[in-house]
Amino acid sequence: MSNLLLKFREKDSRYGVTRKTLKAISDAVGMSETMVVHLAVSRFAKEVLPAYEADEGPLPADYLAWLKKAAKKQMPKGRVISRKSLL
């Protein structure tokens, strides 16, 4: 297990809080100060970090051409009987 030193701000701002504010939050939600910090960092991680791993990038042109050709075979054929639009 590793530890982290948390230095509090002298006054509350957008980028940090005072120890007094952390204590007030802790008391308001009935959690320890440590749990409040973990909750805040966890919520920030969900905002900032991607929810999935990055893929390999764009498909190669030859694979994309094959995919379009294969999909075309699966498309319905014949004339359009009716058409509706949501726009």
Beta strands, then each sheet from edge to edge (+ up, - down):
end
